[in-house]
Amino acid sequence: MTGDGTRAVRAGLPEPRANEPALPGPAFAAHYHLPGEVAGPYTYGREGNPTWTALERAISELEYSVGDAAGDPAGGPGADPAAETITFPSGMAAISAVLFSQLRPGDTAVLPGDGYQLLPALRERLEGFGVTVRTAPTGDDAQLGALDGARLLWIETPSNPGLDVCDIRRLADAAHDRGALVAVDNTLATPLAQRPLELGADFSVASGTKALTGHGDVLLGYVTTLDPELAAGVRAWRKTTGAIPGPMEAWLAHRSLATLQLRVDRQAATALALARALHDRREVTAVRHPGLPDDPAHAVALRQMHGGRFGCVVSFVLPDRAHAERFLAALRLVDEATSFGGVRSTAERRGRWGGDAVPDGFIRFSVGVEDTEDLVDDVLTALNLAQTNGA
């Protein structure tokens, strides 16, 4: 069995060829030479691209492979992935592809009530097409109570921004017993920390914009599934809507996978250190990180998230909006920006966007790869300044 670092470095690479790069450059093509009858994998730029193919194979190898799932050393780099991945130009495009390719008027979908900010907008669209939508919180597997009659269950774990965790296996088994498909948003965990397909999900979906690519310079999304029929439906949706990734973005994403394990491990370790430091501050409340032993999500996260990789995000609450804004302004090593998972730490007062049911002083903090001591010191210094300047 190969290690995660080896898997990430080798994922999706072609067989070595003399005088050729290890990772071939992006293929820019709207059309391909196509003499005679239509045949072959590449016919038109909206349908396929060799750069997408390489990235999709790489993600499939990370999300699931026969050998790795069975504990067989045949899995890992070079093994034919059992899964199929379809890439998209953003995480929202990937989410939309699953929902709108699988749901029909009269169907019922179950979504997390505390999930990503744009899920309510998707709910509105789905209901406009005649789909009934139910919601329930992520924590305590509350979605179990909404499954009867559902066609599709959408899980987000850990949830964004609240960082609650649910039991994927338990929910997937219950949904399948009722004839429902299961999709898991795996964005925050990444496939190195959590493999939803191995826990019974039908789809693993993620925004590659975040930790997967990790540099804050690429918009990307993907859907991975073990079922060829489900994959065909999602791929047909991509072709029909034209929601295709650019070759340069796909190549940059594949390039970035080589450092995925290094980034994820460093970020997870620093995030846990930061969460522990925040616990000692009187003005800081509701500190959440699944790696904290006393976090409500810890027990479930410990079972289904691998290698101590509990994610790069820490959330916490400061006394009010003004206090939170003083804290953000005092940070020196942290960018005030949205998104998460990048090599540079970012933080924001999440309530500024509206749509999330969070207090005015709620901070979503994404830990980068800075030295742990430097980052923790910067945060503590900013908290001191925010407290002093508000006195």
WOCOR-V21079 format. One record per residue. N is the residue number from 1. PSI is psi as a letter, one per 30 degrees, with the letter a starting at -180 (999 if undefined). Layout:
N,PSI ; N,PSI
//
This chain:
1,k ; 2,l ; 3,l ; 4,e ; 5,e ; 6,e ; 7,e ; 8,e ; 9,e ; 10,f ; 11,k ; 12,g ; 13,k ; 14,l ; 15,k ; 16,k ; 17,k ; 18,k ; 19,g ; 20,l ; 21,l ; 22,e ; 23,j ; 24,k ; 25,l ; 26,k ; 27,j ; 28,j ; 29,k ; 30,e ; 31,l ; 32,l ; 33,k ; 34,i ; 35,k ; 36,b ; 37,l ; 38,k ; 39,l ; 40,l ; 41,f ; 42,j ; 43,e ; 44,k ; 45,f ; 46,f ; 47,e ; 48,l ; 49,k ; 50,f ; 51,e ; 52,e ; 53,e ; 54,e ; 55,e ; 56,e ; 57,e ; 58,e ; 59,e ; 60,e ; 61,e ; 62,e ; 63,e ; 64,k ; 65,l ; 66,e ; 67,e ; 68,e ; 69,e ; 70,g ; 71,g ; 72,k ; 73,f ; 74,f ; 75,l ; 76,a ; 77,k ; 78,f ; 79,k ; 80,k ; 81,k ; 82,f ; 83,l ; 84,k ; 85,k ; 86,k ; 87,l ; 88,l ; 89,f ; 90,l ; 91,e ; 92,e ; 93,e ; 94,e ; 95,e ; 96,e ; 97,e ; 98,e ; 99,e ; 100,f ; 101,f ; 102,f ; 103,k ; 104,l ; 105,k ; 106,f ; 107,l ; 108,k ; 109,k ; 110,j ; 111,l ; 112,k ; 113,f ; 114,g ; 115,a ; 116,k ; 117,e ; 118,f ; 119,e ; 120,e ; 121,e ; 122,e ; 123,e ; 124,e ; 125,e ; 126,e ; 127,e ; 128,f ; 129,g ; 130,g ; 131,k ; 132,k ; 133,k ; 134,l ; 135,l ; 136,l ; 137,l ; 138,e ; 139,l ; 140,g ; 141,h ; 142,f ; 143,f ; 144,e ; 145,f ; 146,g ; 147,f ; 148,k ; 149,g ; 150,k ; 151,f ; 152,k ; 153,k ; 154,k ; 155,k ; 156,j ; 157,k ; 158,k ; 159,l ; 160,j ; 161,g ; 162,f ; 163,h ; 164,l ; 165,k ; 166,l ; 167,j ; 168,e ; 169,e ; 170,e ; 171,e ; 172,e ; 173,e ; 174,e ; 175,e ; 176,e ; 177,f ; 178,g ; 179,g ; 180,k ; 181,l ; 182,k ; 183,k ; 184,k ; 185,j ; 186,g ; 187,e ; 188,e ; 189,e ; 190,l ; 191,f ; 192,f ; 193,f ; 194,k ; 195,j ; 196,e ; 197,e ; 198,f ; 199,g ; 200,f ; 201,l ; 202,e ; 203,k ; 204,k ; 205,k ; 206,l ; 207,j ; 208,f ; 209,f ; 210,b ; 211,f ; 212,e ; 213,e ; 214,g ; 215,g ; 216,g ; 217,g ; 218,k ; 219,k ; 220,l ; 221,l ; 222,l ; 223,k ; 224,k ; 225,l ; 226,f ; 227,j ; 228,e ; 229,e ; 230,e ; 231,e ; 232,e ; 233,e ; 234,e ; 235,e ; 236,e ; 237,e ; 238,e ; 239,e ; 240,e ; 241,f ; 242,g ; 243,i ; 244,k ; 245,l ; 246,k ; 247,e ; 248,e ; 249,e ; 250,e ; 251,e ; 252,e ; 253,e ; 254,e ; 255,e ; 256,f ; 257,f ; 258,f ; 259,g ; 260,e ; 261,e ; 262,e ; 263,e ; 264,e ; 265,e ; 266,e ; 267,e ; 268,e ; 269,e ; 270,e ; 271,e ; 272,e ; 273,e ; 274,e ; 275,e ; 276,e ; 277,e ; 278,f ; 279,f ; 280,g ; 281,k ; 282,e ; 283,f ; 284,k ; 285,l ; 286,h ; 287,k ; 288,k ; 289,k ; 290,f ; 291,f ; 292,k ; 293,f ; 294,g ; 295,k ; 296,f ; 297,f ; 298,e ; 299,e ; 300,e ; 301,e ; 302,e ; 303,e ; 304,f ; 305,k ; 306,l ; 307,g ; 308,g ; 309,i ; 310,g ; 311,l ; 312,f ; 313,k ; 314,k ; 315,k ; 316,l ; 317,k ; 318,l ; 319,e ; 320,a ; 321,e ; 322,e ; 323,e ; 324,e ; 325,e ; 326,e ; 327,e ; 328,e ; 329,f ; 330,f ; 331,k ; 332,f ; 333,g ; 334,k ; 335,k ; 336,j ; 337,l ; 338,a ; 339,l ; 340,l ; 341,f ; 342,l ; 343,f ; 344,k ; 345,k ; 346,l ; 347,l ; 348,l ; 349,j ; 350,f ; 351,f ; 352,f ; 353,f ; 354,l ; 355,f ; 356,k ; 357,i ; 358,l ; 359,l ; 360,f ; 361,g ; 362,k ; 363,k ; 364,j ; 365,k ; 366,j ; 367,k ; 368,b ; 369,g ; 370,l ; 371,k ; 372,e ; 373,e ; 374,e ; 375,e ; 376,e ; 377,e ; 378,e ; 379,e ; 380,e ; 381,e ; 382,e ; 383,e ; 384,e ; 385,e ; 386,e ; 387,e ; 388,e ; 389,f ; 390,f ; 391,999
//
